[in-house]
Amino acid sequence: MSRLRGGESVYSFEGSLISRSLPIDPPSFLSVIRSSDTPRTVWSTPEQASETGGTTVVGNGAAAVLRADGSDRFMTIRERATDLFTNSDVDTDAEAARPRLFGGFAFHDDHASRAPWSGFPGAQFVLPRIQITWKDDRAWLTVNTVGESQRGIEEYLTDATQWLSSLSTSGENSDPPGIADRERATDRDDWRAAVEASVEQIRVGALRKVVLAQALRATLADELSVPDTLARLRETYPDCFGFLIDALDGAHFLGATPERLVSLRGRTVETGALAGTTGRGDTPEEDEWLARELLSSEKDNHEHDLVVEAIREQLEPLSTTITTDERRIRRLATVQHLETPLSAELTRDEHILSLVEALHPTPAVGGLPPDRALATIRTTEPFERGWYAAPVGWFDADGNGTFAVALRSAVTARDVVTLFAGVGIVADSDPDREWDEVQLKYRPVLDALE
Ligand SMILES: C=C(O[C@@H]1C=C(C(=O)O)C=C[C@H]1O)C(=O)O
């Protein structure tokens, strides 16, 4: 396996990309990820996703890592990716198995790589050394090299095939680690004051909406298994985007988010608004009652309208048509949301990173007007958002890809897991109800740990 491990050199790649893939018998997800080297990548799309039809990818190690910082991080990543993909030699019979860059961005332009985000730059994308892709009932092995010879890639392929055949075919999930201690970054009084101050800003017309978040530091009782935690999240949230991004220093960012930021295939864009939240009922009747109440809530519909409007405004200059579907309920294991799917046809070819940059942050996680909302978030939140609520996903050589908004997520370092969750504040937000909503949004990750 030593040849499969990425050395320091992968972080400043030179030479051209060679990629080979072949169909394989679907291996066990848990076995693959448990025996993968860092940086590992996990990406799984909702089972029902129309354009991807439920795809899972695990990346073992790195053939190349692209990193960038600052407000031009989107462009820098795109340029470095273009260098990487130029003159590449890719041999695959399946679109799903093509080489892809997986990673994401920090929420703020002036992101600070300090705890709990040390190791996470403003942007990081990994071209996996080995990519295992599952789609429907099929699976593929892809091996990527940069700056190696043709003979080199054949050897990597042989090693990777041997590695796969050595894996156990079943994976039993271990018990969750449990939580020994919890510490909130924001106490209830500070929260109340922050929400009231934002509501006041909205009432005087300085803001229209702002999304305020909280952080929860959980010290684990036992050792964390990242693969097992992800497997639990995938099981409870099959209709979410599951993700894992390894920093290069041993930290991990993982989650299961219901929110798509954007997908691009050719000139077809899929996106959507997700904002406005209520809980789950104890019975189907109670669930229905809560859903109906959410659909008719003036406050939640206003919160949601602002997101739909902002997305349409960003897409309009780029698109020939924009289609806004009917507003509906998105029911998850712990909460229900208002959701409006949107799609568009672009007037010309665009790279998905241009769309990601244009859309991030939508008012579902930032606010309006964007600059004032971001300044309010910066001065109000006593912690670093890091990669929380920011774009995570993948793109390929053609500039196609999918990005989700990294919600219901946590960053882990040794025995501490820091969870994040936020809520949209509008004129009639009540601090105590918003507090409760934050606690509900911690549940996906908390349940996977307890
Ligand atoms: C900010 C979060 O969620 C966002 C805010 C929502 C709301 O305020 O109703 C709903 C879904 C997400 O767009 C989060 O989960 O942390």
The ligand as an SDF file (V2000), in Angstrom:
LIG
                    3D

 16 16  0  0  0  0  0  0  0  0999 V2000
  -28.5730   27.6990    9.2680 C   0  0  0  0  0  0  0  0  0  0  0  0
  -29.1220   26.4910    9.2420 C   0  0  0  0  0  0  0  0  0  0  0  0
  -30.2070   26.1510    8.5030 O   0  0  0  0  0  0  0  0  0  0  0  0
  -30.7450   27.0600    7.5610 C   0  0  0  0  0  0  0  0  0  0  0  0
  -31.7670   27.9200    8.1720 C   0  0  0  0  0  0  0  0  0  0  0  0
  -33.0990   27.5570    8.1850 C   0  0  0  0  0  0  0  0  0  0  0  0
  -34.1210   28.3940    8.9140 C   0  0  0  0  0  0  0  0  0  0  0  0
  -33.7500   29.4070    9.5040 O   0  0  0  0  0  0  0  0  0  0  0  0
  -35.2960   28.0250    8.9470 O   0  0  0  0  0  0  0  0  0  0  0  0
  -33.5100   26.4070    7.4970 C   0  0  0  0  0  0  0  0  0  0  0  0
  -32.6610   25.7040    6.7310 C   0  0  0  0  0  0  0  0  0  0  0  0
  -31.3020   26.2060    6.4480 C   0  0  0  0  0  0  0  0  0  0  0  0
  -31.3080   26.9900    5.3090 O   0  0  0  0  0  0  0  0  0  0  0  0
  -28.5310   25.3650   10.0290 C   0  0  0  0  0  0  0  0  0  0  0  0
  -29.0150   24.2370    9.9180 O   0  0  0  0  0  0  0  0  0  0  0  0
  -27.5340   25.5790   10.7490 O   0  0  0  0  0  0  0  0  0  0  0  0
  1  2  2  0
  2  3  1  0
  2 14  1  0
  3  4  1  0
  4  5  1  0
  4 12  1  0
  5  6  2  0
  6  7  1  0
  6 10  1  0
  7  8  2  0
  7  9  1  0
 10 11  2  0
 11 12  1  0
 12 13  1  0
 14 15  2  0
 14 16  1  0
M  END
$$$$
